[in-house]
């Protein structure tokens, strides 16, 4: 039976050079039984920008006596995550995996609930965790948005809602998250909401030249004949 490593981290920013300031994680099985869990503030060993503090409320004073990431994962946890055989699960998993991947086994598979939400609930205004709480009526503590442990509870609730709404197991969700999503409308930029087939050709040409274009959007444009 597969296990799932759910995780959320708050950081000093969103660039690859930024660092964690808080992490929450739990290990669950297919039946949503929590097998292990943890939570800690993390000392990023660099200043936390005011803009980041405005999002998650964490300041340097809060983390001055907290362990660094290496201290938490290697010393406090004794590197036990390095042998966890589980599917890494997060909302926008590539972002969180950037910080947590080094402490997990090589080739750990991922399940991104952001991609799942876009696929399963395409008509929601946007697919941020906070929006999904209200759009799907998730019964969670809304005062805990943008805290790692609070967002972890939302993530768990979201997965439960997906299994209930579609009759899926967690393994079914993992497979759905790793198959291409056929997008029909632009999700960002000046043409947000426009059907892909109605996009100006010059705009599509520009999009397809972007190195960081969402792979689902690239594939969806290709399915419409854009190259």
C-alpha positions in Angstrom: 0.0 0.0 0.0 1.4 3.4 -1.0 2.2 6.0 1.5 2.0 9.8 1.0 4.3 12.4 2.4 2.2 15.6 2.6 4.2 18.8 3.1 4.1 22.6 3.2 6.8 25.1 3.8 6.9 28.9 4.2 9.9 30.7 2.8 11.9 33.9 2.6 10.7 34.3 -1.0 9.9 32.4 -4.2 13.3 32.3 -5.9 15.5 29.1 -6.0 18.0 30.9 -3.6 15.3 31.5 -0.9 15.1 29.4 2.2 12.5 27.8 4.5 11.3 29.6 7.6 8.6 27.0 8.6 7.8 23.4 7.6 5.0 21.1 8.4 4.7 17.5 7.1 2.8 14.3 7.7 2.9 10.7 6.5 -0.4 9.0 5.7 -1.6 5.8 4.1 -4.4 5.3 1.6 -6.9 5.4 4.4 -5.8 8.8 5.6 -4.3 7.3 8.8 -1.6 9.6 10.0 1.6 7.5 10.5 4.0 10.3 11.5 4.1 14.1 11.4 6.2 17.0 12.3 6.3 20.8 12.4 9.0 23.4 13.1 10.0 27.0 12.5 13.3 27.1 10.6 16.1 29.6 10.9 16.9 30.6 7.3 20.3 32.0 8.3 19.4 35.2 6.3 17.1 38.1 6.7 13.4 37.5 6.1 12.1 40.2 3.8 9.2 42.3 5.0 7.2 41.2 2.0 7.5 37.6 3.0 6.7 38.3 6.6 3.5 40.1 5.4 2.4 36.8 3.8 3.2 34.3 6.6 3.7 36.5 9.6 7.1 35.1 10.5 9.9 37.4 11.5 13.6 37.0 12.3 12.7 37.3 16.0 10.4 34.2 15.7 13.1 32.0 14.2 16.3 33.2 16.0 16.3 30.2 18.3 14.9 27.7 15.7 17.0 25.0 14.0 18.3 25.5 10.6 16.9 23.2 7.9 19.9 20.8 8.1 19.7 20.8 11.9 16.0 20.0 11.9 16.1 17.3 9.3 19.4 15.7 10.2 19.7 16.3 14.0 16.1 16.7 15.3 14.6 14.1 13.0 17.8 12.0 12.7 17.6 11.9 8.9 14.6 9.5 9.1 13.0 11.2 6.1 15.9 10.1 4.0 14.4 6.5 4.0 10.7 7.4 3.7 9.2 5.5 0.7 6.3 7.7 -0.1 4.8 10.0 -2.7 5.6 13.6 -2.0 2.3 15.6 -2.0 1.9 19.4 -1.9 0.0 22.2 -3.4 2.3 23.3 -6.1 4.6 20.5 -5.3 7.6 21.6 -7.5 7.9 24.7 -5.2 7.9 22.8 -1.9 10.0 20.0 -3.3 12.7 22.5 -4.2 13.3 22.9 -0.4 12.4 19.5 0.9 13.7 17.2 -1.9 17.3 17.2 -0.6 16.1 15.5 2.6 14.0 12.8 0.9 15.2 9.7 -1.1 16.4 10.2 -4.7 13.7 9.8 -7.3 10.8 10.5 -4.9 7.6 10.7 -6.9 5.4 13.7 -6.6 1.7 14.5 -6.6 0.7 18.1 -7.1 -2.7 19.0 -5.7 -2.6 22.3 -7.6 -2.6 20.4 -10.9 -5.3 18.1 -9.6 -7.5 21.0 -8.6 -7.1 22.6 -12.0 -8.1 19.3 -13.6 -11.0 18.3 -11.3 -12.4 21.8 -10.6 -11.8 23.7 -13.8 -14.5 26.3 -13.1 -13.2 27.6 -9.8 -12.1 31.3 -9.9 -8.5 30.2 -9.2 -6.9 27.2 -7.6 -5.1 28.7 -4.6 -5.6 26.8 -1.3 -7.5 29.8 0.2 -9.9 30.0 -2.8 -10.5 26.2 -2.8 -11.5 26.3 0.9 -14.4 28.6 0.1 -15.2 27.2 -3.3 -15.4 23.6 -2.1 -16.7 24.3 1.4 -13.8 22.8 3.2 -14.3 22.6 7.0 -11.0 24.0 8.2 -9.6 26.8 10.4 -9.6 29.8 8.0 -7.4 31.8 10.4 -4.5 29.5 9.7 -3.9 30.4 6.0 -0.3 30.8 5.0 1.1 28.9 8.0 2.7 25.7 7.2 0.7 23.6 9.8 -2.5 25.4 8.8 -2.0 24.8 5.1 -1.2 21.2 5.9 -4.6 20.7 7.4 -6.2 22.3 4.4 -4.1 20.0 2.1 -5.4 16.9 3.9 -9.0 18.2 3.8 -8.6 19.0 0.0 -7.4 15.4 -0.7 -10.3 14.0 1.3 -12.8 16.2 -0.7 -11.3 15.0 -4.0 -11.7 11.4 -3.1 -15.3 12.0 -2.0 -16.3 14.0 -5.0 -14.9 11.7 -7.6 -14.8 8.3 -5.9 -11.0 8.2 -6.2 -8.4 6.6 -4.0 -5.3 8.5 -3.2 -3.5 6.3 -5.8 -6.1 7.3 -8.4 -5.3 11.0 -7.6 -1.6 10.3 -8.0 -2.2 8.9 -11.4 -4.5 11.7 -12.4 -2.0 14.3 -11.2 0.7 12.8 -13.5 -1.3 12.7 -16.7 -1.6 15.7 -19.1 -4.3 18.2 -18.4 -6.2 19.5 -21.4 -6.6 23.2 -20.7 -9.2 25.1 -22.6 -8.6 28.7 -21.4 -5.7 30.9 -20.5 -5.1 31.0 -16.8 -2.9 34.1 -16.6 -1.8 37.3 -18.3 -3.7 39.8 -20.4 -5.7 37.0 -22.1 -6.7 35.3 -18.9 -10.1 33.5 -19.4 -9.8 33.6 -23.2 -10.4 30.2 -24.9 -7.1 28.9 -26.2 -8.4 28.5 -29.7 -9.3 32.2 -29.8 -5.8 33.5 -28.8 -4.1 35.8 -31.2 -1.5 33.7 -33.2 1.3 36.2 -32.4 0.6 35.7 -28.7 0.7 32.0 -29.0 4.0 32.2 -30.8 5.4 34.3 -28.0 4.0 31.8 -25.4 5.6 28.8 -27.0 9.0 30.5 -27.0 9.0 30.7 -23.2 11.3 28.2 -21.5 9.2 28.1 -18.3 5.8 27.7 -20.0 3.5 25.4 -18.0 3.8 21.9 -19.7 0.0 21.4 -19.6 -0.5 24.7 -21.4 2.2 23.8 -24.0 0.6 20.4 -24.6 -2.9 21.9 -24.8 -1.8 24.4 -27.4 -0.1 21.6 -29.4 -3.3 19.6 -29.3 -5.0 22.6 -31.0 -2.5 22.6 -33.8 -0.2 25.4 -32.5 3.5 24.6 -32.8 
